[in-house]
């Protein structure tokens, strides 16, 4: 692998066959390449010029940045010896390495340009221009499985969700049952949210809840005191919860108040959710109690803005928020190989093709093949991941 500070270009460009939009394949080497996933305003600089991503190459892994207009890649840290994320073997029962590497669970403060990432059991930060590094938490503890970090809109602090590790792995044994079954009655499960200053300092616990898990607690883009929270109950947790309780809530940090954000559909487990860019609403989707999938928007008080039933939508996928358009970005649900916009500014939805992602959803274990599209704050770019033949790459389409 290259060294910290080295810059090169391995990208390829082409026109999307569906829409003729310009597409850049940023990476062409390595085992996996992953852009930050799930949350709104998580991976790009504020000017839309740079994207951060993780890559595993030559038995190590690191965090990188890409200059999107040119495709130039810069390695931001020296490679760490591990490969893959710590939670994969614990929660998913799979691994592409030893779980002590740098993976897509990262985020960036778009204005100050500090990127926060996990490397093994440490939570670290690096400035994407100066390459100054900080160790925010040197050891999260082997007993905890961390989720995706989030930086508040003032860019002063980081929130990280934690869940307990697999009991067998912590005891040094080969797992005898899957993670969910270990905690099927809720005993031993605990959600813990910790906060650390972006400059480093004291780590504090800001919220705990027994019997419930969560891997996502992103800040509202306009309110640093408000989090969007998955609350996953036994026995199925992130695979379906208890089949009754609504999954997504807001958490007011200063008061501890939880506000439910329910769908209209009777199936109350929203598979994925993200903030809208203005911080006023939350985009979500889930498997419908009728058939297919529902896709919707709810305001932060819990009132439905729109909800559409796509009863013949069979595919798994993810939702993301589009900057500058009243639209959901989809990588699945309606199609298994296209990125789509679903506009929610009218009573009936309008669907537009962005480009073809064409990922092979089974090319790698777990979520490495998932596109996980995210757009930049200026609304010019959408980044996504594509897997084929046992490896994955990062792409970006100009919109």
N, C-alpha and C positions, 0 to 999 in steps of 0.2 A: 504494500500500500504506500501511497505517497505520504509526505510529511506535512505537518501543520504549516499553513501559509502558501503551499504550492497551488498554482492555478493552471488549469488546462481545459481543453474542450474536446469532448467525445460525442457531441450531440449530432443528431440527424434531423433534417426538416423535410416536411412534405405537406401536401394539401389533403385535407380530410376528404375521403371519397363521397361522403354524403352531402357535405355543406361547402366544400372547398375552402374552409377556414384554414389558416396557417397553423400547423402543429409542429412542435419541437419535441423530439424524444431526447430528453436531457441526458440520460444515462444509457450506456450500452455495455457496461462491465459490472462485475460483482455478483454476489449471490442474491442479495436483496437490496432494493433501493426503495425507500418509503418516504413520502411527504407526510407532514403532520396531519392527523386525521380527526374527524368528527366535529370539532368546535368551530365557531365563527371567529374570524379575524385571528387566526392562530399561526399562520405559517409565512406570511408575506411582510415585507417592509411597507411602511405607510405609503410610499411613493409607487408601490407596485413593481419596483425594479428587481427585487431579490426574493428568492424562495429558499427556505432551509429544508434539508432532508437528511435522512439517515442512510448509510450504506455499509454493507458488510463485504469486505474484500480481503483476500489473502490472509485468512484466519484471524481477522480483526474487524473492528467496526469504528465508525466515527460519525460526526456531524459535519455537514457541508453546506455551502450556499451556492446558488446558481444566479448569475446575472441573466435575467430572462431575455432581454433583447439580443444577446449574443450567444447564450448557452455556456459561457465560461463558468467553470466549477472551481471553487476554492475550498480546500480542506481546512476546517476551522480549529481542529484540535489534533494532537497526535493520536494515532490509533490506539484504542483500548484492546486488550487481548481477547475479550469476550465477543460472542456473536449471539444475537437474539435477545428477546426481552425476558425479564425474570418471571413475569406472570404466566408465560405461555405453558410451561411444564406444570405449574401449580393448578391453574384454572382450566386450561385447554387440553392438557394431557399430550401435548405435542411440543416439538422444539426443532428449530433449524440450527441450533448450536447449544452452547452451555447455559444460555439465559443470562449471561453477565455482560452483554454488549449494549450498544446503542441501537434503538429501534425507533419506530415512528411516534412513540409517546413523547412528544416534545412540543414546544410552543415558542413564539417570539413576541416580544414587546415591539409593536410596529414602529413606534416613534423613537424610542431610545435604542432600539436595535440590539437588545440583549436576547439571546436565545437560551431557553431553559430545557434541559434534557436529562434523562436518566442514563447513567453508565454503571452497569452492575447494580450495586445497592446504594450508590451515591446519587444525589440530585445536584447537578452542576449547571453552570451558566457560562456563556462565552459571548463576547461582543463581536458581531459579524464583520465589523470594519477594523477595529484595533486588534482583535483576537485576544484581548485581555480575558482571563479566565477567573471564575470564582467557584468555590465549592460551597454550595448553600447548605447541604446536609451531607456530611461525609458517610454516614451509614444509616439508612432508613430502617435497618433491622431485617434479618432474614425471615422473621416471623410475619412480616407484612408484605402483601402484594400491592404495589402501587398502581394507581390509575393514570389518567392523562392529566398533566399539570395545566394550570390556568393562571394567567397574569391579569391582575385587575386593570381597569381602564386608565387609572392614574399611573400605572407601570411602577408601582412601589412594592408589591407583594405577590407571592405565589401561593396558590391553594393546591393541595394534592390530596386525593382521596386514597384511603387504604382499606384493604380487606385482609383477613387472616390467611396465612399460607396453608397449603395442604398438610394435614397432620402427619401423614405418612412420610412425605418428603422432609418435613422438619425433623422427624425422628430418624432420618437416614435410611428409611425403608422404601422399597419399591411399592408404589401405590396399589392398594388392593381394591379400591373403588374410586369412581370419578369424584371430582371436587364437590359437585352439587350433592351427591349422595352422602358425603361426609357431614354436611350441614343441613340435611333434609328436614330436620325438625326445628331448625333455627338455633340449636344449642351450639355455642362457640362462635357463631357468626357475629360480626360487629362492623359497622361502618364508622370510620374515623376520618375526619377532615382536619388536616394540619395546615398551618400558615407559617411562612418564613419570609422575611424581607428580601426583596430582589437584590439588595446590596449585601445580604448575608446577615446573620444574627440569630436571635432567640427563636426557637421553633415552639409554636403554641398550638394546642388543640382547640379548634373553634366549634366543633360539633361532633357528637358521638350518638350512635343509636344502636342498641343491641338487637340482634335477630334480623338485621337488614344489611344488605350489601350495596355498594355503589362503586363504579369505576370512573364516573364523570361528574364534575361539579364546576362547570364553566361559569365565569363571571358574566353578568349582564354587560353588554358593550358600553352602556352609558351610566351604570350604577354599580360601583365597586362593593356595595353592601348587599347586593342581591345575587344569589347563585341559582342556576338551573340544576336540579338534582334528580338523578335516577334513584328511586327507592325500590330495591329488588328484594322481594320476600321469598321465603322458602315455600315449596321445595325446589322450584325451577329457577329462581333468581333471574339472571339476565336471559334465560331461555324461556321465560313465560311467567315468572313470579308465582303468585298463589292462584292465578286465574281469576281473581276478583278485584284486587286493589289496583287503583290507577298507578301507573309507573312514574310519571313525571310531575315534579313539584318545583316551586321556588322556595328558597330558604333565605330569609332575612337575617343576616349574620348578627346584627346588633340586638335583635330581640329573640332570635330562635324561631320566629313564626314560619310555619310551613303553609303554603297555599297550593291547593290541588289544581292541576291543569288537565281536566278530563276531556276525552274525546266524546263525540256524540254516539259513535259506534258502541255497541254493547261489549265488544272486545276491548277491554280497558288497558291492555298492555301495549304501549307504544314502543315499537322496536327501536327507533332512533328519534332524536330530537335535537334541534339547534336553535339558538337565538336568531331572530331577524337582526339585520345590521343596525336598525335604529333602537334596538333594545326594548321595543314596545310589545313584541310578540314572540312566540315560539312556534317553529315549524316542526311537524311530527308526522309519523306514519306508523301503520301497524297492520297486522292481519285482521281482516274483518270477520265479525261473527256471521255475516251473510255468506260471503265468499270473496276471494281476491284480497285487495288491500284498500285501506282508506288513507288519504293524505290530507292534512289539514294545517290550519294556523289558529292558535289560541292567543288571546292577549294575556298579559302577565297577571291579570286579576282572575283569570280562569274562564273568561267568556269566549265562546267560539267565534272566530272571525269568518273562516270558511272551513268546510270539510267536504271532500269529494270521495265518493265510493267508486272505485275501479274494480268491479266485481269479477272481471275476467283477467285481472293482473296477477299472474302466477309466480313472479320471480322474486327472489330475495334481492335486497339492495339497501341503499342508504339515502338519506336526505341531507341537503346542505342549503345554505342561504346564499342568494345571489345579491351582490351589491349593485344598487342602481336600478334594479328591476323588481317588480312585485312577483317574484318567481322562486319556485323551489328547484334546486338542482337534484336530479335523480341519476343514479348509476344502475338502477335495476327496476324492479316492480313491473313496469310496463314493457320493458325490454331487458334482455340479459347482456346486450353488447353495445348499447348506446348511452351517451350522456344526453339528458333531456332537460328542458325547462318546462315546468308546469306552472302557468300563470294563475294567480289566485285573486286577481282584481275584478273578477266578474262572477256572476252566479254559476256559470258553467265554465269548467276549466279549459284552457287552451294549451296545447302541447306543441313544443318546438324542438327539433333536433339540434343539438349543439355540435356533436361529432360522434364518431364511433370510437369507443374505447377498446372493444374486442378482447378484453382480458379472458383468460382461461381460469375460471373460478376455482378449479381443482388442481391447478398447476403446482401449488405449494401448500404446506399445511396452514391451517388457521386463517388469519386475516391477511396474510401477505399478498394474496392475489386480488384483494378487494380494491376497487378503484378509489374509494373514499375521496370524492372530488371536493375541492375547496377553491373559492375565488378570492382574488386580491381586493384590497379596499377601494381601488379605483374602478373596479368592474371591467378591467381589460383582459385579465387572464383567468383561466381555470386550470388548476393542476390536478393530476390524477395518476394513479398507479396502474400498471398493466403487467400481468404475469403470463409467462409461456415457458414450457419446457424446463420447469424446475427453478426459475429465477424470475425476478421482477425488476421493472424500470419505472422511472418517473417521467411523465409527459406533461406538457402544458399546451393549451390551445388558446389562441388569441381570438377574443370575441368582441 
